Structure formats: C-alpha cells, structure tokens
C-alpha cells in the first residue's frame, strides 16, 4: 500500500514552537515499522515555521518576510531531526520543497512525479513541505492538508492520512456542542459535510477542518481514501492502515 502521511505542526511541536522530541521519535518509529512491513511511505511535514519561531525565540510573526526567515531556520532543524531518527531504523530520507508552480506546470509536475517514483523505488522516504522561505501568499498552496492531497493524487497513493490535534469530523463543533458525535465514514463531501468545517484549533498550524475537507475533495476525487485522525498517539497509524474505525475516513471513488 502506498501511504501519504501529513503531520501537523501542533503534533510535532510544543505550544512554544520547540520540537516535541519524545513524540516525534515515537512517530518515526511507527512510520519505520510500517515501511518495514512492506508499505510505501511519503511524509508531508509541517513544522518548519513553528520550529523556526521556537529556535529564534520570537513571537509568531505576522509579516511575510519574518515568516519566511523562520521557515528557513526551522526547515534545517526539521530535516536534521528526521534524518537522525530514520537512520536509527536503517531508513534514508529525502527532502523535497515544492511550490504551487510545481503542480501548475505540466513539465514541473512530471519532474516531481518522476523524482518521487524513483525515490520510492530506491527505498527512500520522501519528506515534503512547501518551500515556505520563497512562497508568497499569492502563490502559496495555503496549507499542507492541500499539499498532502495533491501529493496523494499525483503519486496514485492508496491512502492519505492527516494527523493533527483533532480526532476527526464531528456532527458539530465539540468545543461548543458537547453532544456532538464523531463521524467515522463519509461517502461523499457534500455541501452539508462542508458546512461542518471550522477553524484551526492550534496557534501554530494553518489548516483547520475546512482545509481538511478541501483536501478530502481532492483526494477522494482521485480515488484515494483519506483519514483525519488525532496524532497524539503515534500507534494510531497501525489501526488506520488495518482499516479500523479511527478518526474519520473519507472514501475514495474506487472504494465506493
């Protein structure tokens, strides 16, 4: 099975922006084990800007240039950490930084697809993030939920998993409606489902439920199953791969 896992900033970092070392180690251990089981793995990782903010010991920047500078600093720490941890389990990582233009131009998209395919053939684990130090709001992909869905679509993945600080899609906002229940399966992203989208719970990340529903439309439209789950427990990915009712699973067209 080819699996794309998108990991949110709030799952990787402490509230102040510093890397949550213990949890990141647990995530990489599970990812490595799933790869050892024969699955193909692609990681779409947030966290560069948040880690850069923590390392520079500054407040969350509001201006674009400082955001880009923080991302440049944080990307170094993010990839150093992934490389160090994956090597412990005898896996090699590869870094790819992309922009919207890489999906908008057929030639660049073809190059991206070819590189990813060859990396997977070589047994490497691609770690992908938007090239935030040079991206601008006008040309930005917006969030890594969308990026994860595009990667899943163009690599013909079987499964996209969005791990963040939320359990899945609820019938209402569980923070204001205690009676809200978790929706385990979504056959189609209808207007009624889209109305359930809300804002981001974390001050570090950029993607809320609305962004995840947009990602679901892209992924399922390409025939890819997508699961939204809470990444607080790294072992949750085992259950997701086994097809258990964890979080919310959006069914791709080929699964219906």
N, C-alpha and C positions, 0 to 999 in steps of 0.2 A: 504494500500500500504506500502511495506517495502522500505524505502529510506535510502541510504547511502550518506551522505554529506561530501565531503572532503573540508576542508578550508585551504587556503594557508597562509603562513607566512605574505605575503605582505598585506593580507586582515585583519589580526589580529593585526598587529603591525605598529607603526610609522616607518619611514625610519631609525631612530636610533636604532631600536630594542625594544623600550619600548612599552608596551601594549597599543593599541588604545582602551581605556576603553569605550568610548561612542559607538563605532561601535560594539565592542564585546557584549555589553549589548543589542544592537538592534538585533544582530544575535540570541542570546539566547532567546530573547522574541519571535521572529518569529518561531524558532525551537520548543519552548514550545507550541506555539499556534497550530502548525501543528501536534504535538503529541496529543494535546487536541482534535483535530479533528478526531482522531482515527488512525492516521498513526503510523507505527513503525519506529523509527529513530535510526540510528547509525552514530556517528560523527567520522570521521578520521581527526585528527587535527595536522597540522604542528605548528610550532611556538616555540618549546622548545629551540632550539639552538639560534634563534633570540632573544627570551626573556632573555635567559641566558646572551647573549652578552650585552644586554641593562642593565641588573641588575648588572653585573660585571663591567660595564663601560669600556669595552675593544673593540678593533677593531675586525672586523670579522676575526676569527682565520683561519690560513691556515694549521696548523698541526693537526693531528687527535686527539691527546690527549687533546688539549685545546678545540677542538670542542666537544669532549665527556664530558669534565668538564662543559662547557657552557650548554650543553643539560641537564645535571643532575640538574643544578641550575634552568634552565628555566622550566623544567617539573614540578617542585614543584609549581611555580607561575601559570603555565597554568592550572593545575588541581584545585588548590585552587580557581582560578577565576571561572572556570566552575562550581564547586560545589556551590560556593557562589551565583552565578547568577541563576542557575537552581533551587536551593532551594526556591528562591523568587517566583517561579511559581509552587511550590509543585512537583518538579521532582527530582529524585535521579540519580546521575551519577555514573558510574563505570569505572575504569581505566584499560586498557589492553595495555601492552607494548609487542610488538612482534618482532621477527627477521625472517630472511629468512628460518631458520630451522623449524619454526612453520608451514610453508607451504610445506616444502620439505620432511617431515617425516609424513607418514600417521597417526601414533598414535598421534603425537602432533597436527596435523591438526584436527583430530577427537575431541581431547580435546578442542581445540579452538572453533570449531563449537558448541559443546555441551554447553560450557560456554556462548557463545553469545546467543544461543537459550534460555537458562534458564534465562539470564538477561532480554531478551526481554519479556519473559513470566511473569517475576516478575515486569514488568513495568519500568525498569531502562533504562537509556540512556547510552549505551556503548560509551566511548571516547577512541579511539585507536590511537596509534602512534608507530612508530618504536622505538625499545629500543636503541636509539642512544648512550647512555653512554657506552654500551658494544658492539655495532655493529662496524665492521671494513669495509673498502671499499671492501674487497674481498668477504664478505658475506652479504653486505648490500642489501636491497631491492632497493636502488637507490633513490627513491623519493616517496612521499605519494600519487601521482597520481596512480602509480602502486599498492601501498598498498590498496588504495580505491577500485580499480578494483578487486583485489583479494578478499577483504572482500565482495564486492557485489556478486562476483561469488560464493563464498563458503557459503554465507548466503542465496543464492537464492533470492536476492533482486529484486525488480521490477524496481528500478531507482537508478542510480548513478549520483550525481551532483558534478561537480568540480567547486568550487568557487575560483576565483583568481583575478588578476588585469587586465585580458584581457576579451574582450567581446565575444570571440568565435573564430572560424576558418575563416580566410579570404581567398579570392582568391589569395592574395599576401600579403606581409608584409605591413600593412597600414602605418607604420612609414616612409617607403621609396617609397610607391606607393599610393598616395592619392586617386587614382581611385579604389582601392581595395574594394570589397564588402563582406559583411558578408554572410557566407554560413549557412543557417538556418537548413538544413537537410542533413544528409549523410546516404545513404543507405548501403554503404559498405566502409571499409577502404582499398581502392585500392592503388597501388603504386603511382598513381597520387596524391591522397589525402596525402599520407605520405610525398611527396616532398614539401608540403606546410608547414611542421613543421619547426619551427625556434628555437631561443634560448630563455632563460628566460629574462623577462623584468626587474625583480627585483633583487637587490643585496642581498636580504635576503633569497629568496627561492632557491630551487634546480631544480624544474621542469619547463621546457619550453613547447612549443607546441609539440615538438617531444615526450616528455614524456607523454603528454596527449593523443596523437594519439596511443601510445603503450597501454595506459590504455583502450582506446576505443576498441582496438582489443580484449583485454582480456574480457572486459565487454560484448560487443555485441556478442562475440563468445559463451558466456554463456547465451545468451538470454536476457541480461539486457540492457535497454535503458540507454544512458549516455548523459548528457548535460554539456557543457562547458559554463559558464556564468561569468559575472563580479559581484563580491561580494560586490562592493561598496555600493549598495543599498540592505539592508537586506531583503526587501519585495519582491525581485526578485524571491525568492523561492516559493511564493504563485502562481505566474504565471507559473513557471516551473511545479509545481505539477498539475496545471489545464490544462497542455498540450499546453500552448500558445507558440508562436514562440519567445522564448527568447534565446539568445545565439545560440549555435549550438547543435542540437540534433542528436546523432548517434543512429540509430535504431537497437535494438537487434533482433535476429533471429525470436523470437516469435512475433515481431511486424510487420514483413515484409509480 
